[in-house]
Amino acid sequence: MVALGGAYWRLWISSALSNLADGVFKVGLPLVAVGLTRSPALIAGLTLALTLPWLLFALPAGALADRLDRRRAMIGANLARAVLLAALALTVSLGVGSIWVLYVIAFAVGATETIYDTCAQSIVPQLVGREQLPRANGRLFAAELTANEFAGPPLAGFLVAAGAFTAFITPAGLWVAALGALLLVRGSFRLPRERPATLRADIAEGVRFVVRDPVLRMIAVMVGVFNFADKAVFAVLVLYAVGPGSAMGLSEQAFGFLLTAIAAGGLVGSLAAGWAERVLGRRWALGLGFTASALMLGFPALTTNPFLIGAAFLLGGIGTMVVNVVLVSLRQQLAPDRLLGRVNSVHRLFAWGTMPLGAVAGGLLAQWFGLPATFAVMGLLTLVLLPGLRVVTARAQVVVK
């Protein structure tokens, strides 16, 4: 087995630190906000603010990822996020924080994330061979999920209990540490360009490539629908789970531990995805993955028992990560290096641009019909994706371009 190399592992360390910061911030943000408002719409609006930049800036971020040195762009994005969180920590320490301040910072952090994540996914094929992509992506996702969803949520719960300042200054420090690891990745990661072109022309080329490829197009649609359902559920889950007036009655710390079940499953799924695709085949691996994800989203409608919900979250974490590894590796194999940033960004526009819409839908459905109805609808919506696997698995052999 060919080694992945030192540069890859330094990227791996940076990714783990960065995603730990993400996990602390994204879970800590609504926990702090619950102390400011109990409105489902306003709480869900934080997820809208955090994810809306993917709808607005995904395409320019992809074009920039194919124009700039990808490593340097990631460094700049992490530096910006650290400064934003330090400013937020200072604001709350002075007692002038409000729900609207949280909205502004969430939107700004989400904007920097479009650059970081697009470049991070596009730089991997520059560090390892394409035949190593499933293994490299699996290990990256294992680190990301462990940090973002396994370590981050419980850490966020304890940090929020210690105070809002601590909850926000900690991810700022973690992003600085991630920046330091990136500085140790040597080399240039700016691709040569055959001819000059405008940013608009670059974006149009990336859009055409994805829209004309049936597999890439279907991947974007399927992931977009799932992310819509996922954000609808998790944008309001804190209201179902946390506080004496909630259905589950959990503390902030217990809620953080409940979410770690998803991360634990994600860790298993990231390491088992390559095996699942080889043994079960791509269609069965993806089909079981989407089915487990649907169970995760819909199960809280059936019970308030945290142990049963935790078990569903564990299975859903496994399934979601198997789907992620298989589909991301497939996308990286189908797209040429010079277009990979734009292909990733077009995918994110369709796939991640639905997240703010899902957050809004989740808040409104919960407001009008109640939280259990929201969970049930989104679980069923995920099952609707299964017929699309015929298109995604149509190519038994991927032709590397």
N, C-alpha and C positions, 0 to 999 in steps of 0.2 A: 504494500500500500504506500503510495507516494505521500511524503510529508507535506503538510499545508504551508509550512514556512514561518519564519519569525515575524515577517511583516503582517501576515494574517493574524497571528496570535496577539500582536500588539493592537491591531484593530479590534480583535475579540475583547481584550481587556477594556479598551476605550468604550466599546459598545455596552459592555456589562455595567460600567460606571454610569454612563449616560442614561441607560434604561432604568437603573436604580433611582436616579434623580427623577426620571419621568414617572415612575411608579409612586414615589413619595408625593410628588406634586399633584398628580391627577387624582389620587385618592384623598390627599390632604385638603385639596381645594373644596370639594363639596362638604367634607366634614367641618371645615371652618365656616362654610357658608350656611350650614344648618343652624349655627348659632346666631345668624343674622336674619334668616327667613325660613318659614316652613312651607312656602308656596311651591308646589310641584313644578309649575311653569318656570319660576325663577331659578330653581335648582337645576332643572334640565337645561335652562338657558346657558349655564356655565359650560356644559358639554357642547352646546351650539357655538359659543364663542371660541372654544378651544379647537374645534374641528372645522369651522367655517373657512379658515384660510386655505384648506385643501380644495374647496370649491372655487375660491377666488384666485389662488396663486399657484396651483399645481402645475399648470402648463408652463408658465414662465420659469418655475423652479427646475423643471426638466430640461428646458433649453439652456439654462445657465449651467446645469450639471454637465452638459455636453460641451460647453464652451470654457468653463473654468477648470482649474486644478481642483479635483474633487476633494482631496484631503484638506486643502486650505479652506475650501468652502465649508467643510464640516467644522473646522477649527473656529471660523468666524461665527457660525451658528451657535456653537456651544458657549462661546464667549458672550454673545448677546443674551442667551438664556440666563447665564449666571448673573449678568448685570441686572436683568429684569427682576429676577427673584430676590436679589439683594435689595433692590429698591422697594419691592413689595414688603419684605421683612422690616425694613426701616419704617415704612408707612404704618404697618399695624403696630409696631412698637411705640409709635408716637400717638396711637389712639385715633387716627384719622381714617382707618380702613372702613370700607363699606362694600356692599355687594357689587356696586358699580365699579369700584376699583378692581375687584376680582375679575370682573368681566373684561376690563381693558387689558390687564396683565395676561389673562387666559388667551385673548385674541392675539396679542403680540408674541407670546410663547408659541402658539400654534403656527404663526407666520414663519418664525425661524425654523420650526420643525419641518416645514415643507422642503426647505433647502437641505437640512441635515439628513433626513430620511431618504430623500431621492438620491443624494450623493452616496450615502452609506450602502444602499442596495446596488448602486451602479458600479461601485469600486471593487466589489468582490471578484468579478471575473478578471479584473486586472491584477489580482493578487494570486489567484489559483487557476488551474486549468479548468476548462468547461466540464471535463469528465469528473472533476472533483466537486462540482457545485452542490449536488445533494448533500454530501458529507459536510462541506463548508457551511452551507446554509443551515443544516440541522444543528451544528454546534453553535452557530451564531444565535439561532432562535432559542436554543437551550439556555444560553447565557442571558439573552434578552428577556425571555419569559421568567426565568428564575429571579432575575433582578427586578423586573417591572411588576410582576404579579405575585411572586412568591415572597420575596424579601420586602418589596416596596410597600404593599398594603399594611401589613402589621407594623412596620416601622412608622408609617404615616400615622397610624392610630396612636402609637405611643408618643410621637412627636406632637400631634395635635393636643393630646392630653397635657403635654408639658407647656404648651402655649403656641399661638399662631406664629410668633417670631421664629421659634425653633423649627416649626414645620416648614417654613419657607427658606430660611437661611441654609438648612441642611442640603436640599437639592442644588442650591447655588454652589456650594462647596464641591459637591459631587461632579457637577458639570465642569468646574475648573480642573478637577483631577482627570476627568475624561479627556479634556483638552491636552493635558500634559502627556497622556499616553499616545495621542494622535501625533504629537510632535516627534515621537520616536519612530514613526513609520516613514522611512526614507524613500526618496524618489519623487519623480514627477508623475502626476496623475491627470495631466491635461492632454486630451487626445488631439493629434494633428488634424487640421481641417483641409479638405481638398480645395475648397473655394469659399470665399467670403459669402455670407448670407445674412439677411436681417433676422432679428429675433422672431418676427412674425413668420418668416419663411421656415425657420427651424421648427417652430411649433406646428405649423401646418404639415410639414413632412412627417413628424411623429404621429400626429392624429391620423393621417392617411394610412400609415403603416399598420396601426392597431385596428382601425375600422375595416380595412380590407382583408385582414387575417381572421378567419372565422374562429380559430381557437383563442387567440388573444382577445377578440371581441367578446366571446362568451365568458372567458375568465373574468373580464372586467364586470360584466353584467351580474354574474353569480356572486362574486365577492361584494359588489355594491349592494345587492339585495340583502345578503347576510349581514353586512356592516350596518345597514339601515335597521334591521331587526335587533342586532346586538346593542346598538346605542340606544334604541328605544327602551330596552329593558334596563340597561345598566345606568342610564341617566336618572331613573327614578327608583332604582332598587334600594338606595339608601333610606328612602322614606318608608319602604316596606319593612326594612330590617332594623333600623337604628332608633333607639329612644323608647321610653316607657309607653308612649302612645302608639307605637308601630305594631304591625301584626306579629313580628318575630320578637320584638323587645330586646334586641342585642345592644351591647355597649359598642363604642367606637372600636375598641381593641378586638372584640369578638367579630365585628363586621370585617375588619381587616383579615382576621384569620380565616373567615369563611371564604373570602376571595382567593386566599392562597390555595384552595382546592383546585381552582382553575389553573393556577400556575403549576401546581404539582402535576396535574394531568398534562399540561403543556410541555413540561420537562420530559415526561415519558414519551409523549407524542413526537417531540422534536428528535429524540434519539431513535425512535422506532419507525419514523416515516420512511426512510430508505428501505428498511426491511419490509414494511407493509406494502410498498409499491412493487418490490421484487416478488414477494410471495403471493400477494392477493391480486396483483395487477392494478393498474392505475384506476380503472373504473370502480372496482370494489373498495379500494382504499379511500377514494374520494366519497363514494356513496355512504360508507359507514361513518366517515368523518362528519359529513353534513347531517346525518341522522342523529349522531351523538350531540352535535351542536344544537339541533332543534330541541332535543330533550333538555339540555341545559337552560335554554331560554324559556321554555314553557313550563318546566316542572314547578316553579314557585306558585303557579296558579292552582296546583293540586294540594299543596301542604305548606304549613309554616314551620315544620320540623327542620331545624338547622342541619341535623345530621343527614337526613334524606336529601335535602337541597345540596348539601356539600358533596354527597356522592354523585348527584347529577352533574354538579359543576366539575367534578374530577373527570368523569367520562367526557363531558363536553370539552374540557381542556385538551384531552388527548385527541379527540376528533378534530377540533379546530386547528391544532398544530400540525397534524398530519396533512390536512388540507393546505395549510400555509406553505409548508416545505415543498410539497409536490407541485403546487401551482407556481410558486416563485421560481423554483428551479426550472420548470418548463418555460416560463416567460424569459428567463435569462438565456436559455438555450435557443429560443426562437428569434431573439433580437440580436443584431450585430452590435459590436461595442460602440460604434460611432453614434448609434441611435438609442442606446440602452437607457440613458438618462431620460430622454423624451418618451420612450415607450413606458418606462416606469411611471413617469408623471401623468401620462394620459390614462394609464391604468388607475393611478391614484385619484385622478379627477372623477372617473366614473365610479370607482370602488370606494374611495374615501370621501368623495364629495357628497355621498348619501348620508354620511354620519351626522352632520348637523340637521339634516331633514329628519333622520330617525330620532334624534334627541327632541326635536320639536313635536314629532308625532307621539313619542312616548309621553311627554309632558301633557299634551292635550288629551290623549286617550285616557291617561290616569285621572286627569281632572274631570272628564266627562263620564267615564264608565268604570273607573276604579282600577287599582293596580293589578289585581288578578286577571282581569280581562285583557290588559295590555300584554301580560306575559303569555297568555294563551294564544292571542292573535299572532304574536311574533314567532312563537314556536311553530305554528302551522305555516306561516309564511316561509320559514326556512325549508320546510319539507317540499315546498313547491319547486325548489331548485333542482331536485334530483333528475328530472328529465333532461336538463341541460348537459349532464355528464356524457351523453351520446356524442355531442359535438366536441367536447374537450378531449375525449379519449379516442377520437376518430383517427388520429395519427399514432399508429403503434410505434413508429420510429420517428424521433425528432431529428430533423435535418438542421445541423448547426450552420448558421449563415455568417 
